[in-house]
Amino acid sequence: MNVTKKRTYSHYTRDAAALLGKSIQLARKARRLTTSDFAARVGISRVTLQKIEKGDLKCEVGIVFEAAALAGVPLFHVDPSRGKFATNLEGVNDKLALLPKSIRKSKQEIDDDF
């Protein structure tokens, strides 16, 4: 018997999803698009768009990002003088290159009593 474990999310995560959803809804309404018209542009059902706009955390992140992009809602702060995401992504990749490839638990216990 499969028992589905209910996933819990922090207040921060729930608030962020709600904010993004309402921002998408605001941008959609500012462009005077119905839920049906905008959902068709995104390539999703009207019901899925309604879930996104309500901040439903079970929606696929790719679909939510696509809806935000088509609505004109910025997801990240990008410095226009440096270009789009490519230069920001390069900076993150450079930082990741300096870190270890894998993280292992320490085998020896650290004695920090002085």
C-alpha positions in Angstrom: 0.0 0.0 0.0 1.5 3.4 -1.0 1.1 6.1 1.5 1.5 9.6 0.1 3.4 11.8 2.5 2.0 15.4 2.5 4.7 17.9 1.6 5.0 20.9 3.9 6.5 24.2 2.9 7.9 27.1 4.9 6.0 30.4 5.2 8.7 32.0 3.0 8.1 29.5 0.2 4.4 29.8 0.4 4.6 33.6 0.4 7.0 33.7 -2.5 4.7 31.5 -4.6 1.7 33.6 -3.7 3.6 36.8 -4.6 4.8 35.4 -7.9 1.3 34.2 -8.7 -0.4 37.5 -7.9 2.3 39.3 -9.9 1.6 37.1 -12.9 -2.2 37.8 -12.4 -1.6 41.6 -12.2 0.6 41.6 -15.3 -2.0 39.5 -17.2 -4.9 41.8 -16.2 -2.8 45.0 -17.0 -2.4 43.6 -20.6 -6.2 43.0 -20.6 -5.9 39.2 -21.2 -8.5 36.7 -20.1 -7.3 33.6 -18.2 -8.3 31.6 -21.3 -6.3 33.8 -23.7 -3.2 33.9 -21.6 -3.4 30.2 -20.8 -3.5 29.5 -24.5 -0.4 31.7 -25.0 1.5 29.8 -22.2 0.3 26.5 -23.6 -1.5 25.4 -20.4 -5.1 25.0 -19.3 -7.1 27.8 -17.8 -7.3 25.7 -14.6 -3.5 25.4 -14.4 -3.2 29.2 -14.9 -5.6 29.7 -12.0 -3.6 27.5 -9.8 -0.4 29.4 -10.7 -2.1 32.7 -9.9 -3.2 31.3 -6.5 0.4 30.3 -5.7 -0.2 26.6 -5.9 3.2 25.0 -5.1 2.4 21.8 -7.0 2.6 23.5 -10.4 5.8 22.8 -12.4 8.4 25.4 -11.9 9.1 25.6 -15.7 5.5 26.4 -16.5 5.4 29.0 -13.7 8.6 30.6 -15.1 7.2 30.5 -18.6 3.9 32.2 -17.5 6.0 34.9 -15.7 8.2 35.5 -18.7 5.2 35.8 -21.0 3.5 38.2 -18.6 6.6 40.3 -18.3 7.2 39.5 -14.6 10.9 39.6 -13.8 12.2 36.6 -11.9 15.7 37.7 -11.0 17.5 41.0 -10.8 19.6 41.2 -14.0 22.0 44.0 -14.6 21.0 45.3 -18.1 24.6 46.5 -18.8 25.9 43.0 -18.3 23.3 41.3 -20.5 20.7 38.8 -19.7 21.2 35.6 -17.6 24.3 34.4 -19.4 26.7 36.6 -17.6 25.0 36.1 -14.2 25.1 32.4 -14.8 28.8 32.5 -15.7 29.5 34.3 -12.4 27.7 31.6 -10.4 29.4 28.8 -12.4 32.8 30.5 -11.6 32.0 30.4 -7.9 30.9 26.8 -8.0 34.1 25.9 -9.7 36.0 27.1 -6.7 34.1 24.8 -4.3 34.6 21.0 -3.9 32.9 18.8 -6.4 31.2 16.7 -3.7 30.5 17.2 0.0 31.2 14.4 2.4 30.4 14.0 6.0 33.5 14.4 8.2 34.7 11.0 9.5 36.3 12.3 12.6 34.4 14.2 15.3 35.7 17.6 15.8 36.8 18.4 19.4 36.0 22.0 19.9 36.3 22.1 23.7 39.1 24.4 24.6 
